[in-house]
Amino acid sequence: MFDSDRFRQVMGHVPTGVAVVTAMTRQGPVGLTVGSFVSASLDPPLVGFLPARTSTTWPLIVPLGTFCVNVLGEDDESLCRGFARSGGRKFDGVDWTLSEATGSPVISGALAWFDCAFEHSYPAGDHLFVLGRVLDLGVRAQGRPLIFCHGRYQQLATGSTAGSAVSFGG
């Protein structure tokens, strides 16, 4: 048998991209960091992520029925940390625009974004697995994604080329 610390330690060897899920409430923009963003289906186009059940932001987004997933770039660690904290004014100093499809915030410096309608959520232990139907999407910036692996934020190594193995720097 193993405990949750051992599970976390071994899972720490699996790199994950980092994204910020945003939405527009009547009180203003809200957002949270997720490290679990995945493509779930091409037809229909579905994406998924796993917010913690303890999240105070996700319950504000659910009743809206829409959200935008903003994929962060390698220079966005401070942005990631800002949206990962609980409470506060997460959008202070963040440039963003409203998406055309849902009116959700699209972070200006994000590498890519996926504007979504809430499709479904499923209990997944101490998290929820959320599916969103992609209504619109785009690439905002060129660059490499922010990666979380081995318990820290990392960058893809420079000099890697298409078709070759990817190494992690940091």
C-alpha positions in Angstrom: 0.0 0.0 0.0 1.0 3.6 -0.4 -0.2 6.9 1.1 -1.1 10.2 -0.6 2.5 11.6 -0.1 3.9 8.7 -2.1 1.3 9.1 -4.8 2.1 12.8 -5.1 5.8 12.0 -5.2 5.5 9.5 -8.1 3.0 11.7 -10.0 5.5 14.5 -9.7 7.4 12.8 -12.5 4.5 13.5 -14.9 4.8 16.9 -16.5 1.6 19.0 -16.8 0.8 22.2 -18.6 -0.6 25.1 -16.6 -3.7 27.0 -17.5 -6.0 29.7 -15.9 -9.8 29.1 -16.1 -11.6 32.5 -16.3 -15.2 33.7 -16.3 -17.1 36.9 -16.0 -19.5 37.3 -13.0 -21.8 40.2 -12.2 -19.2 41.3 -9.7 -16.3 41.1 -12.3 -13.8 38.6 -13.6 -12.8 35.5 -11.7 -10.2 32.9 -12.4 -8.3 29.9 -11.0 -5.1 28.0 -11.9 -5.4 24.4 -13.1 -2.6 22.0 -13.8 -4.7 19.4 -15.4 -6.0 20.8 -18.7 -6.6 18.1 -21.4 -8.2 17.5 -24.7 -11.0 15.1 -24.2 -12.7 14.8 -27.6 -12.3 16.1 -31.2 -15.9 15.4 -32.2 -17.5 17.1 -30.5 -14.6 19.4 -29.4 -14.4 18.9 -25.6 -11.7 19.9 -23.1 -11.3 18.9 -19.5 -9.7 20.0 -16.3 -9.9 19.2 -12.5 -10.5 21.9 -10.0 -10.2 21.0 -6.4 -13.4 20.5 -4.5 -12.1 23.1 -2.0 -11.9 25.7 -4.7 -13.7 28.9 -3.7 -13.6 30.2 -7.3 -15.0 27.2 -9.3 -18.5 27.5 -7.5 -18.7 31.1 -8.8 -18.2 29.9 -12.4 -20.5 26.9 -12.5 -23.8 28.8 -12.6 -22.6 31.0 -15.4 -22.4 28.0 -17.7 -19.4 29.3 -19.6 -15.6 29.8 -19.1 -12.4 30.3 -20.9 -9.2 28.2 -20.5 -6.1 30.3 -20.9 -2.9 28.3 -21.6 0.1 30.0 -19.8 3.5 30.6 -21.3 6.9 29.8 -19.8 7.2 33.4 -18.5 3.8 33.4 -16.7 4.8 31.8 -13.4 3.8 34.8 -11.4 0.5 35.0 -13.2 0.0 31.3 -12.4 0.8 31.8 -8.7 -1.6 34.8 -8.6 -4.5 32.9 -9.9 -3.7 29.9 -7.7 -4.2 31.8 -4.4 -7.5 31.9 -2.7 -9.5 35.1 -2.7 -8.1 38.6 -3.5 -8.1 40.6 -6.6 -6.5 38.2 -9.0 -7.0 40.3 -12.1 -5.2 43.4 -10.8 -2.4 44.3 -13.3 -3.5 41.6 -15.7 -4.4 42.6 -19.3 -7.4 40.8 -20.7 -10.2 41.2 -23.2 -13.7 39.6 -23.4 -14.2 36.6 -25.7 -16.8 37.0 -28.4 -18.5 33.7 -27.9 -19.1 33.7 -24.1 -17.9 37.1 -22.8 -15.3 35.3 -20.6 -11.9 36.9 -19.9 -9.1 36.0 -22.4 -5.7 36.8 -20.8 -3.8 38.9 -23.3 -0.5 37.2 -22.9 -1.8 33.6 -22.9 -0.3 31.3 -25.5 -3.7 29.9 -26.5 -7.3 30.0 -25.3 -10.4 27.8 -25.4 -13.8 29.5 -24.9 -16.2 26.9 -23.6 -19.7 26.1 -22.5 -20.0 24.0 -19.4 -20.9 20.4 -20.5 -20.7 18.3 -17.3 -18.7 17.6 -14.2 -18.0 14.4 -12.5 -16.8 13.7 -8.9 -13.2 12.6 -8.9 -12.0 12.1 -5.3 -10.9 15.4 -3.9 -11.4 17.1 -7.3 -14.1 17.4 -9.9 -13.5 16.4 -13.5 -15.0 19.2 -15.6 -15.8 18.9 -19.3 -16.4 22.0 -21.5 -17.6 22.2 -25.1 -15.2 24.4 -27.1 -17.2 27.2 -28.8 -14.2 29.2 -30.0 -10.4 29.0 -29.6 -7.3 30.8 -30.7 -3.6 31.4 -30.4 -2.6 34.7 -28.8 1.2 34.5 -28.5 4.1 32.5 -29.7 6.3 30.7 -27.2 6.6 27.7 -25.1 4.1 26.6 -22.4 4.7 26.8 -18.6 5.3 23.3 -17.3 4.9 21.9 -13.8 7.0 18.8 -13.0 9.1 17.5 -10.1 7.3 19.9 -7.7 8.3 23.1 -9.6 7.6 25.2 -12.6 9.9 24.4 -15.5 10.5 25.4 -19.1 11.0 23.3 -22.2 14.7 23.3 -23.1 15.7 25.6 -26.0 17.0 24.1 -29.1 14.4 21.3 -29.3 13.1 20.7 -32.7 9.9 19.1 -34.1 10.1 15.4 -34.1 12.9 15.2 -31.5 12.8 14.3 -27.9 11.8 17.1 -25.5 14.0 17.7 -22.5 13.1 19.8 -19.5 15.3 22.6 -18.3 15.1 24.5 -15.1 
